[in-house]
Each structure stands twice: as structure tokens, then as C-alpha cells.
Amino acid sequence: MVQIRASQVFTHSIDDAVAAKKALDADELFKDVVEKYSTCPSKQQGGDLGWMPEEAALSLMGEEITNDKINKIIGPVHSEYGYHILLITEVKLENLEVQSVDLNIITPEELNNRLSAGGSNLILLDLRESWEWDIAHIEGAQLITKENSASILSDLQKDEELILIDWKQDRSPSFVRWLVQQGFSYAKCLEGGIDAWSDKIDPSLARYEIESDDGYRYEDIIEEGSEDNDSHQHKH
């Protein structure tokens, strides 16, 4: 099954729709055009509509969406509600067998661009120890632990986009795969973890080192009853 992610400029005014399209044709940033012309509540998320199944995308856009349509502008499209100008941001082919082994990754640059666009509905989950979090973390992220994981995950929708943050992408892959198995189809690892983020995006964040074989296993969060790490006390 194909899933489509898109952002839109929506207006009831044909004049505003035409003006918005002209602005986009003149290479004005999509988020700026959204801010200027859109009347949709998605305006608060930079126009991001989130993920939709292929059938919904076909109904709205009137044409088949494939990978070559990513970053392409569609419209204005007239519906019973008004005028839509759409930007295709992602296309994903869901395959449960592939999902069980494949690992989705987002680079620090891609994540920074999404966050800078102001409003993506990303959920940032930080998998590290609390002392690591105290040293450096990305603003807006949530620290997820064995104690609070059930509560956090119960509040999430299965179609939300989850970004998993660890130290150097050392702990997130197993948890991403576990989340996919639980139905969270859009879980991704931050490539290189917080260390790469500090290096490439925000050098104001402190970097740190962990000795090898220091007893860190994120499986402690997802495997109830695991006691392998109970004897490890981490100091910094």
C-alpha cells in the first residue's frame, strides 16, 4: 500500500490560489506562501497534512502519485471545499515483510530542515540515559525510559512520524524495528544520533564519550523483566 505525505496551501478564493501559484512559480518558499495565503488549520504546521493513504491522495489530487512527484507542486486543484495547491514531500510503499528488516533513517540536515520549516508534526523521542540528556538534548524532544515508555507510546497515533535519538545511532535501530512491529510505521533513527546533531547542526550542544561495553542496552525499555543492566551505575 502506498502512503503519501503532502503539504498544502488552501483557500476559498480563486484569486488567492492564482496568486499563491504565481509566488511558487517565482520560487518563493512553500512555507512562506502557506503563511501568506492558506486558510487551512494545517497552516500552523507549515501546511503539512501528514500521511494519507493512496486512495485519499488520488481523491484530493486527481492523479497517481509516484516517487518522481516528490517536491513537485500540484494544482491549484478545485474541490467542493475550495482550492488546493499541494507539495508532495514523501511517498512510501508499505510492505510489512520489508518493514520488519528495513531501517528508516533521517539525516541531521533533513531533520533540521523539517524543524526549521516550523511545523512538522514530528515526535522526537530520546532513548538515552537521563545523565546524557542533561548534557545535551534537542529542544522539543521527549526522554523515553522504561518507566514512562508505556505512557508515552499510548498517547501516540500509529501514523505519527517518530524520530528516535540516541548517542551515535547505537541504540535506536532495535527500537525502531520494534516500533514498526507494533504498528508505528513511520519510526526513524536520527543518523549519527545526538553526537552527529551536535557536530553538524548545533555545535553549542556539548559532546561526550562513553566507554565501550558500558552496559547500555535500549532493550531494557522494551523487554520487561530484563535485569542485565541493573548492576550498571553510570557516572559522568
C-alpha positions as a printed NumPy array, in Angstrom:
array([[  0.   ,   0.   ,   0.   ],
       [  1.27 ,   3.443,  -0.933],
       [  1.291,   6.25 ,   1.627],
       [  1.594,   9.891,   0.575],
       [  2.757,  12.848,   2.635],
       [  1.882,  16.315,   1.392],
       [  1.632,  19.941,   2.427],
       [ -0.939,  22.337,   1.067],
       [ -1.956,  25.908,   0.519],
       [ -5.73 ,  26.016,   0.856],
       [ -8.034,  28.929,   0.151],
       [-11.643,  29.6  ,  -0.793],
       [-10.515,  32.435,  -3.07 ],
       [ -9.552,  31.671,  -6.647],
       [ -7.641,  34.965,  -6.767],
       [ -5.546,  33.919,  -3.761],
       [ -4.996,  30.487,  -5.304],
       [ -3.698,  32.066,  -8.508],
       [ -1.51 ,  34.497,  -6.551],
       [ -0.103,  31.65 ,  -4.445],
       [  0.73 ,  29.599,  -7.548],
       [  2.476,  32.59 ,  -9.135],
       [  4.523,  33.06 ,  -5.958],
       [  5.562,  29.396,  -6.025],
       [  6.432,  29.636,  -9.724],
       [  8.676,  32.555,  -8.747],
       [ 10.484,  30.2  ,  -6.307],
       [  9.019,  31.664,  -3.13 ],
       [  9.357,  29.171,  -0.26 ],
       [  6.326,  26.939,   0.138],
       [  6.049,  27.642,   3.883],
       [  6.049,  31.38 ,   3.183],
       [  3.27 ,  31.007,   0.629],
       [  1.323,  28.908,   3.137],
       [  1.699,  31.646,   5.735],
       [  0.541,  34.318,   3.285],
       [ -2.407,  32.65 ,   1.563],
       [ -3.573,  29.46 ,   3.308],
       [ -6.692,  29.38 ,   5.496],
       [ -6.394,  25.69 ,   6.439],
       [ -5.628,  24.745,  10.084],
       [ -2.576,  22.935,   8.674],
       [ -1.114,  26.429,   8.264],
       [  0.093,  26.069,  11.858],
       [  2.272,  23.15 ,  10.699],
       [  3.612,  24.863,   7.594],
       [  0.806,  23.292,   5.556],
       [  1.771,  19.725,   6.481],
       [ -1.194,  17.358,   6.095],
       [  0.654,  14.35 ,   7.481],
       [  0.417,  10.896,   5.906],
       [ -2.57 ,   9.784,   3.844],
       [ -3.348,   6.527,   2.025],
       [ -3.081,   6.42 ,  -1.743],
       [ -6.861,   6.441,  -2.147],
       [ -7.199,   9.721,  -0.234],
       [ -4.355,  11.27 ,  -2.226],
       [ -5.953,  10.251,  -5.523],
       [ -9.282,  11.704,  -4.428],
       [ -7.688,  15.013,  -3.479],
       [ -5.068,  15.366,  -6.204],
       [ -6.775,  13.668,  -9.092],
       [ -3.66 ,  11.876, -10.298],
       [ -1.423,   8.971,  -9.372],
       [  1.426,   9.921,  -7.057],
       [  4.821,   8.267,  -7.551],
       [  8.333,   8.945,  -6.279],
       [  9.081,  11.261,  -9.183],
       [  6.392,  13.634,  -7.867],
       [  8.305,  14.309,  -4.622],
       [  8.941,  18.063,  -4.202],
       [  6.626,  18.769,  -7.142],
       [  3.771,  21.271,  -6.945],
       [  0.291,  20.039,  -7.906],
       [ -2.575,  22.428,  -8.519],
       [ -4.401,  24.557,  -7.931],
       [ -6.917,  21.731,  -7.571],
       [-10.577,  22.681,  -7.116],
       [-12.609,  20.578,  -4.689],
       [-16.003,  21.013,  -3.062],
       [-14.178,  22.749,  -0.212],
       [-12.081,  25.268,  -2.14 ],
       [ -8.715,  25.486,  -3.911],
       [ -5.711,  23.344,  -3.003],
       [ -2.071,  23.73 ,  -4.037],
       [ -0.128,  20.686,  -2.927],
       [  3.525,  19.888,  -2.39 ],
       [  4.357,  16.174,  -2.305],
       [  7.018,  15.689,   0.374],
       [  7.264,  11.897,   0.762],
       [  5.987,   8.738,  -0.907],
       [  6.268,   5.428,   0.896],
       [  5.426,   1.911,  -0.23 ],
       [  4.331,  -0.09 ,   2.789],
       [  5.381,  -3.7  ,   2.869],
       [  5.103,  -5.39 ,   6.237],
       [  7.695,  -8.044,   5.394],
       [ 10.209,  -5.398,   4.321],
       [  9.384,  -3.181,   7.284],
       [ 10.392,  -5.926,   9.685],
       [ 14.003,  -5.724,   8.496],
       [ 14.47 ,  -2.347,   6.827],
       [ 15.603,   0.634,   8.857],
       [ 14.384,   4.141,   8.118],
       [ 16.873,   6.932,   8.78 ],
       [ 16.657,  10.714,   8.737],
       [ 19.868,  12.726,   8.472],
       [ 20.605,  15.625,  10.842],
       [ 20.312,  18.002,   7.884],
       [ 16.919,  16.636,   6.872],
       [ 15.617,  16.801,  10.431],
       [ 16.898,  20.344,  10.859],
       [ 15.168,  21.396,   7.637],
       [ 11.906,  19.828,   8.772],
       [ 12.075,  21.503,  12.174],
       [ 13.105,  24.837,  10.663],
       [ 10.058,  24.719,   8.384],
       [  8.127,  25.235,  11.612],
       [  5.853,  22.783,  11.929],
       [  6.204,  19.446,  11.077],
       [  4.279,  17.037,  13.249],
       [  7.412,  15.095,  14.126],
       [  7.642,  13.38 ,  17.515],
       [ 11.229,  13.32 ,  18.835],
       [ 11.92 ,  10.511,  21.303],
       [ 15.296,  10.473,  23.069],
       [ 16.423,   6.986,  24.105],
       [ 19.447,   7.893,  26.192],
       [ 20.179,   7.83 ,  29.91 ],
       [ 18.992,  10.797,  31.969],
       [ 22.56 ,  11.954,  32.591],
       [ 23.182,  12.029,  28.838],
       [ 20.002,  14.052,  28.373],
       [ 21.268,  16.526,  30.979],
       [ 24.451,  17.05 ,  28.969],
       [ 22.755,  17.69 ,  25.623],
       [ 19.368,  17.242,  24.005],
       [ 17.348,  18.609,  21.108],
       [ 14.726,  21.144,  22.067],
       [ 11.251,  19.658,  21.864],
       [ 12.377,  16.046,  22.304],
       [ 10.962,  13.746,  24.987],
       [ 13.153,  11.48 ,  27.106],
       [ 11.667,   7.984,  26.939],
       [ 12.625,   5.424,  29.585],
       [ 11.499,   2.009,  30.737],
       [  9.339,   3.718,  33.345],
       [  7.495,   6.139,  31.057],
       [  7.57 ,   4.332,  27.695],
       [  4.119,   2.739,  28.059],
       [  2.552,   6.083,  28.909],
       [  4.275,   7.939,  26.055],
       [  3.515,   5.32 ,  23.406],
       [ -0.125,   5.019,  24.465],
       [ -0.613,   8.706,  23.67 ],
       [  0.787,   8.409,  20.137],
       [ -1.061,   7.715,  16.904],
       [  0.237,   4.871,  14.757],
       [  0.59 ,   7.16 ,  11.72 ],
       [  2.692,   9.8  ,  13.503],
       [  6.297,  10.223,  12.433],
       [  8.629,   9.253,  15.274],
       [ 12.316,  10.235,  15.273],
       [ 14.468,   8.173,  17.648],
       [ 17.54 ,   9.886,  19.08 ],
       [ 20.388,   8.118,  20.833],
       [ 24.104,   8.772,  21.299],
       [ 25.673,   7.715,  17.998],
       [ 22.805,   5.757,  16.442],
       [ 23.954,   2.901,  18.647],
       [ 20.662,   2.088,  20.366],
       [ 17.871,   3.293,  18.112],
       [ 17.813,   0.629,  15.333],
       [ 16.431,  -2.165,  17.519],
       [ 13.774,   0.116,  18.966],
       [ 12.737,   1.445,  15.542],
       [ 12.216,  -2.113,  14.317],
       [ 10.244,  -2.936,  17.464],
       [  8.044,   0.149,  16.965],
       [  7.356,  -0.852,  13.356],
       [  6.271,  -4.283,  14.573],
       [  3.871,  -2.545,  16.971],
       [  2.295,  -0.66 ,  14.065],
       [  4.257,   2.615,  14.232],
       [  5.051,   2.567,  10.526],
       [  6.899,   5.888,  10.372],
       [  9.571,   5.473,  13.043],
       [ 13.058,   6.6  ,  12.01 ],
       [ 16.547,   6.797,  13.5  ],
       [ 18.401,  10.094,  13.637],
       [ 21.517,   9.269,  11.634],
       [ 24.558,   9.503,  13.898],
       [ 22.439,  10.324,  16.944],
       [ 22.86 ,  13.37 ,  19.167],
       [ 26.608,  13.313,  18.518],
       [ 26.11 ,  13.943,  14.786],
       [ 23.494,  16.597,  15.564],
       [ 25.981,  18.42 ,  17.794],
       [ 28.678,  18.103,  15.144],
       [ 26.651,  19.128,  12.082],
       [ 23.736,  21.227,  13.303],
       [ 24.132,  22.665,  16.794],
       [ 27.753,  22.96 ,  17.963],
       [ 26.541,  24.694,  21.142],
       [ 25.488,  21.271,  22.457],
       [ 28.161,  19.507,  24.483],
       [ 29.564,  16.246,  23.16 ],
       [ 30.637,  13.348,  25.332],
       [ 32.13 ,   9.868,  25.18 ],
       [ 31.03 ,   6.529,  26.595],
       [ 33.437,   3.702,  27.26 ],
       [ 32.869,   0.642,  25.129],
       [ 30.841,  -2.171,  26.674],
       [ 29.419,   0.225,  29.231],
       [ 26.261,  -1.789,  29.651],
       [ 23.87 ,   0.293,  27.563],
       [ 21.062,  -1.714,  26.04 ],
       [ 17.887,   0.043,  24.947],
       [ 16.166,  -3.341,  25.088],
       [ 15.781,  -2.642,  28.805],
       [ 12.939,  -0.334,  27.851],
       [ 11.115,  -2.7  ,  25.515],
       [ 11.772,  -6.002,  27.296],
       [ 10.059,  -6.074,  30.667],
       [ 11.952,  -8.077,  33.236],
       [ 15.388,  -7.595,  31.736],
       [ 17.882,  -7.26 ,  34.552],
       [ 21.107,  -7.3  ,  32.596],
       [ 21.779,  -3.638,  33.238],
       [ 20.643,  -3.38 ,  36.836],
       [ 24.173,  -3.656,  38.147],
       [ 25.499,  -0.847,  35.942],
       [ 25.749,   2.583,  37.511],
       [ 26.752,   5.353,  35.093],
       [ 28.727,   8.326,  36.254],
       [ 29.803,  11.462,  34.437]])
